[in-house]
Amino acid sequence: MAPLQDQKRWEHDVEAKYIIQTGSLKDMSFREHPATTRATDVESNLDEIRLIVEHPLQIL
């Protein structure tokens, strides 16, 4: 029997984003990205939450 035969895996990802509209932090954005992965024997299960902050930077 091959080790990867009959393996199952599913993944669920969602993303929410908010962008500040006015003020000194205008255009700064916040993204939340929770992810869940479930797998059978060979792979590991995974639960993670990422928070991504982006801020525009003008150099010149």
N, C-alpha and C positions, 0 to 999 in steps of 0.2 A: 504494500500500500504506500503510495507517494505521500510524503509529509504534508504537502499543501492541498491535498485532495479534500473536498467537502468543507473547506474553511469558509466562514461567513464573517462579514464585517459591515458595520453601519456607522455613519457619521452624521452629526447634527450640528450645524453652524448657524449662528444668527449674528447680525451686526446692527448696532444703533449708533447714530452720529448726531452730534449737536455742534453747531457753529455759532459763535458769539457774533451778534449782528452790529453792535455799536460800542463806542467807548474805546479806551486805550488798548483793550485786548481784542479789538475787532478782527474778525477772520480767524481767530484761534479756534481750533476744533478739538473735540474729544470723541473718541470712538471706543465703544465697548464691544468686545468680540468673545463671547463665551463659545466654547466648542466641547463636544463630547464624542468620543469614539469608543465603540465596543467591538471586540473581536473574539474569535475563538482561540484555541490553544496556542498557536504560533506567535501571534501579536499580543501586545499589552493593551489594556484599557487605558484611556486617557481622558482626563477632565482638566480643562484650562480656561482661564479668564484673562484676556489681554485688555489693557487700557492703553490706548494710543493717544498721545497729545501732540498736536501739530500747531506750530506757530510760524507764520510767515516772517521772514527776515529780509529786510532791505539792506544791502551792503553799500551801495553807492547812491 
